[in-house]
Amino acid sequence: MKTRNTIIAISVICQMWATAALSDPDGDWQLTMIHHPSTAQLKVEERGRVYIYDGLYDSDVKLAMETQFDRVDNMMFVRTKVETPQGETETEDDGCD
């Protein structure tokens, strides 16, 4: 039974990622997962699944915090990019070395 549940969970996650990756023509599937989650993604989040979003801009993270507040418990953001006043991009030190 445990193996069956694991296989189902992996299948749902793979379908969720594939759907998100194919649905965004610009290739920014992580933003699609945040702002337009599939039914499968919402179901796994309801069961406590956390997705780690990697390398998003701080403005995207702030928008997610404001517009997807009810789902924030299921999100983790790492290597967030910050644009400096000079127009350069830096990665925030998240202490996850």
C-alpha positions in Angstrom: 0.0 0.0 0.0 2.8 2.4 0.9 4.6 1.7 -2.4 1.4 2.3 -4.3 0.9 5.7 -2.6 4.5 6.7 -3.4 4.0 5.8 -7.0 0.8 7.8 -7.2 2.4 10.8 -5.5 5.4 10.7 -7.9 3.0 10.4 -10.9 0.9 13.4 -9.7 4.0 15.5 -9.2 5.5 14.6 -12.6 2.2 15.5 -14.3 2.0 18.7 -12.4 5.5 19.8 -13.4 5.0 18.7 -17.0 1.7 20.6 -17.3 3.3 23.7 -15.8 6.3 23.5 -18.0 4.4 23.0 -21.2 1.7 25.6 -20.4 4.1 28.6 -20.3 5.5 29.6 -23.6 8.1 31.9 -21.9 9.4 28.9 -20.0 8.9 30.4 -16.5 7.0 27.4 -15.2 7.6 28.3 -11.6 5.6 31.5 -11.9 2.8 29.5 -13.7 2.8 27.0 -10.7 2.5 29.9 -8.3 -0.2 32.0 -10.1 -2.1 29.4 -12.0 -1.8 26.1 -10.1 -3.3 23.0 -11.5 -5.9 21.0 -9.7 -3.3 18.3 -9.1 -0.9 20.8 -7.5 -3.6 22.1 -5.2 -4.5 18.6 -4.1 -0.9 17.7 -3.1 -0.6 21.1 -1.4 -3.7 20.3 0.6 -2.0 17.1 1.8 1.0 19.2 3.0 3.4 19.1 0.1 5.8 22.0 0.0 7.4 23.1 -3.3 10.8 24.9 -3.4 10.9 27.7 -5.8 14.4 28.5 -6.9 15.9 31.6 -8.4 12.9 33.9 -8.6 13.1 37.6 -8.4 12.2 39.2 -5.1 9.4 41.1 -6.8 7.9 37.8 -7.9 8.2 36.4 -4.3 6.5 39.5 -2.9 3.7 39.2 -5.4 3.2 35.5 -4.5 3.1 36.4 -0.8 0.4 39.0 -1.5 -1.8 37.2 -4.1 -1.4 33.5 -3.0 -1.4 34.1 0.8 -3.6 31.0 1.5 -0.9 28.8 -0.2 2.2 30.4 1.3 2.6 27.6 3.8 3.3 25.3 0.9 6.0 27.5 -0.7 9.7 27.9 0.0 11.9 30.3 -1.9 15.6 29.9 -2.2 18.4 31.7 -4.1 16.0 34.7 -4.6 17.4 37.3 -7.0 17.5 41.0 -6.1 18.0 43.7 -8.7 20.4 46.4 -7.4 19.9 50.2 -8.0 22.6 49.9 -10.7 20.5 47.3 -12.6 22.7 44.3 -11.6 21.2 41.1 -10.3 22.4 39.6 -7.0 21.3 36.5 -5.2 20.2 36.9 -1.6 22.1 34.9 0.9 19.5 32.6 2.3 21.9 30.8 4.6 21.3 27.4 2.9 25.0 26.7 2.0 
